[in-house]
Structures are given as structure tokens and as C-alpha cells.
Amino acid sequence: MFDEELITIAAQVIKEFDEAGATIATAESCTGGLIGGCITSVSGSSSVFNRGFITYSNEAKIEMLGVKKNLIDEHGAVSAQVASEMAIGAIRQSGSNAAVAVTGIAGPGGGNETKPVGLVYIAVATSEEEGAFVEDFNFTDMNRDEVRRETIKEALEMLLGYGLDEAEG
């Protein structure tokens, strides 16, 4: 289901989090659960994968993760602010040591001049207090599947880069 590169990165995430005794939660919009699916496609994932939140709608982001409606109204669901709040909400709701959140426009429709198709925000949080690290990506000239695949890859790599800093203590 997932290509070899993604499985290799997911296996590395599982290995490093397992060695640290740390757990992961995901909060996904544009990937619709594919990050959690990729992680759990690797044997041994149950030692680190706590849970995933698929929050495709704004209502789900608000109800499941505690994202404030006025934040979505002011910045849009596809924004650094919402991605950050999604990751922090996933930490708060799951008790995990790290959370990765993604929100973006996979296309082919839905984009505009300021938020084009392929714009994705990915956030990693390790605690409510510390906030989240957020990066924006512009996966232009890609189809929907390619945008979602690249989002999975970058989210896993960000978990490796930023998800264990605080979790290791």
C-alpha cells in the first residue's frame, strides 16, 4: 500500500520512538489518516502509535482537537496557526509524547491565489506548554495523490527531527 521509502522512514520513526519509550499521535486533515496508516503498516508500531485523529472538517478540528473557531475564521483551516493548534490538541487529547498534524490543499480544486493547491502545513508538538514547530510546504505541479504522499513523507521526517527533543526528557 505504501512505497518502500515511506515504509523505511516509518520504521525509523517506530525504532527511535520505541527506543525513547515515547508515543505518537496524529492529527490529519488533507491526508485523511494516511500518516497513521503508514506508521501502522509497519510491524511493531503498536509500541509507539497511540492514536490518530482524522479531522477533515472544521467542525472535527474544533470538537476533537479544541481548535478555536475564531482561529479558523481568521486564518483559515489551512494555516500555520491551525496546524499548530491541531498538534497541540492531539497532545492534549491523547497524552502522547509527540504529535504530528497536517492541514493543506491536496487538490485538484480548492486552491486560490494566496493558498494554492499543494500548500500544506505540518506541525509537530511535544507538549502543550512548548507549542508546536510548524513548516509550510508547496507541493506544486503535483496531483492529489502525490501531494498526499509527499505530506506523509515530510510529516514522518519532521517526527524524526522534532518529535523526540522533549519526549526524551
C-alpha positions as CSV (number, residue, x, y, z in Angstrom):
1,M,0.0,0.0,0.0
2,F,2.8,2.4,0.9
3,D,6.1,2.6,-1.1
4,E,9.4,1.4,0.2
5,E,10.7,4.9,1.0
6,L,7.7,5.7,3.2
7,I,7.9,2.3,5.0
8,T,11.6,2.8,5.6
9,I,11.0,6.2,7.2
10,A,8.0,4.9,9.2
11,A,10.2,2.0,10.5
12,Q,12.8,4.5,11.6
13,V,10.2,6.6,13.4
14,I,9.0,3.5,15.2
15,K,12.5,2.4,16.1
16,E,13.6,5.8,17.5
17,F,10.3,6.4,19.4
18,D,10.4,2.8,20.8
19,E,14.0,3.3,22.0
20,A,13.0,6.5,23.7
21,G,9.9,4.9,25.3
22,A,7.8,7.6,23.6
23,T,4.4,7.6,21.9
24,I,2.9,9.3,18.9
25,A,-0.5,10.7,17.9
26,T,-1.5,12.1,14.5
27,A,-4.0,14.8,13.6
28,E,-4.7,14.7,9.9
29,S,-6.8,16.7,7.6
30,C,-5.6,16.6,4.0
31,T,-4.1,13.1,4.4
32,G,-7.3,11.6,5.8
33,G,-5.5,9.1,8.1
34,L,-2.7,8.1,5.8
35,I,0.1,9.1,8.1
36,G,-1.3,6.8,10.9
37,G,-1.9,4.2,8.2
38,C,1.7,4.3,7.1
39,I,3.0,4.1,10.6
40,T,0.7,1.2,11.5
41,S,1.6,-0.7,8.3
42,V,5.0,-1.5,10.0
43,S,5.2,-4.3,12.4
44,G,5.9,-3.1,15.9
45,S,4.0,0.1,15.5
46,S,1.7,-0.7,18.4
47,S,4.6,0.1,20.8
48,V,4.6,3.7,19.8
49,F,1.4,4.7,17.9
50,N,-1.2,5.8,20.4
51,R,-4.0,7.2,18.2
52,G,-4.9,9.2,15.2
53,F,-7.5,12.0,14.8
54,I,-8.9,12.4,11.3
55,T,-10.2,15.9,11.4
56,Y,-11.1,16.7,7.8
57,S,-13.9,19.2,8.6
58,N,-13.5,22.4,10.5
59,E,-16.1,21.0,13.0
60,A,-13.9,18.0,13.7
61,K,-10.9,20.2,14.3
62,I,-12.9,22.2,16.8
63,E,-14.7,19.3,18.5
64,M,-11.9,16.7,18.6
65,L,-8.8,18.8,19.0
66,G,-10.1,22.0,20.6
67,V,-9.0,24.3,17.7
68,K,-10.8,27.6,18.3
69,K,-13.4,28.6,15.7
70,N,-12.2,32.2,15.6
71,L,-8.7,30.9,14.7
72,I,-10.1,29.1,11.7
73,D,-12.2,32.1,10.8
74,E,-9.3,34.4,11.0
75,H,-6.5,32.4,9.4
76,G,-8.3,29.6,7.5
77,A,-8.2,25.9,8.2
78,V,-5.1,25.7,6.0
79,S,-2.7,27.8,8.1
80,A,0.3,27.5,10.4
81,Q,-1.9,28.6,13.3
82,V,-4.4,25.8,12.8
83,A,-1.7,23.2,12.2
84,S,-0.1,24.2,15.4
85,E,-3.3,24.0,17.4
86,M,-4.1,20.7,15.8
87,A,-0.8,19.2,17.0
88,I,-1.2,20.7,20.5
89,G,-4.8,19.4,20.6
90,A,-3.6,15.9,19.7
91,I,-1.1,16.0,22.6
92,R,-3.8,17.3,25.0
93,Q,-6.4,14.7,23.9
94,S,-4.0,11.7,23.7
95,G,-1.4,12.1,26.3
96,S,1.2,11.1,23.7
97,N,4.8,12.3,23.9
98,A,4.6,13.8,20.4
99,A,2.0,14.6,17.8
100,V,2.2,15.5,14.1
101,A,-0.6,17.5,12.4
102,V,-1.2,18.2,8.8
103,T,-3.6,20.6,7.0
104,G,-3.5,21.5,3.4
105,I,-4.9,21.7,-0.1
106,A,-4.3,18.4,-1.9
107,G,-6.3,19.4,-5.0
108,P,-7.2,19.3,-7.7
109,G,-9.6,22.1,-6.6
110,G,-9.9,24.2,-3.6
111,G,-6.8,26.4,-4.0
112,N,-6.7,30.1,-4.7
113,E,-4.0,32.8,-5.3
114,T,-2.9,33.1,-1.7
115,K,-3.4,29.4,-0.8
116,P,-2.7,27.3,-3.9
117,V,-3.2,23.6,-4.5
118,G,-0.2,21.9,-2.9
119,L,0.1,24.2,0.1
120,V,0.4,22.1,3.2
121,Y,1.3,23.0,6.8
122,I,2.8,20.3,9.0
123,A,3.3,20.8,12.8
124,V,5.0,18.7,15.4
125,A,4.3,19.2,19.1
126,T,5.8,17.5,22.2
127,S,3.9,19.4,24.9
128,E,1.1,21.9,25.3
129,E,3.4,24.3,27.0
130,E,6.2,24.3,24.4
131,G,3.8,24.8,21.5
132,A,4.5,23.3,18.1
133,F,7.1,23.6,15.4
134,V,5.4,24.3,12.0
135,E,6.7,24.2,8.5
136,D,4.9,25.1,5.3
137,F,5.4,23.1,2.1
138,N,4.4,24.0,-1.5
139,F,3.9,20.8,-3.4
140,T,3.1,22.5,-6.7
141,D,2.8,20.7,-10.0
142,M,1.7,17.5,-8.3
143,N,-1.6,15.6,-8.4
144,R,-3.6,14.9,-5.3
145,D,-2.0,11.5,-4.6
146,E,1.5,13.0,-5.0
147,V,0.7,15.9,-2.6
148,R,-0.6,13.5,0.0
149,R,2.4,11.1,-0.4
150,E,4.9,14.0,0.0
151,T,2.9,15.2,3.0
152,I,3.2,11.7,4.6
153,K,7.0,11.7,3.9
154,E,7.6,15.2,5.3
155,A,5.4,14.5,8.4
156,L,7.4,11.4,9.2
157,E,10.7,13.1,8.7
158,M,9.5,16.0,11.0
159,L,8.6,13.5,13.7
160,L,12.2,12.2,13.5
161,G,13.6,15.7,13.5
162,Y,11.5,17.3,16.2
163,G,9.3,14.7,17.9
164,L,11.9,13.4,20.3
165,D,13.6,16.6,21.6
166,E,11.3,17.0,24.6
167,A,10.0,13.4,24.7
168,E,13.4,12.1,25.7
169,G,13.5,14.5,28.6
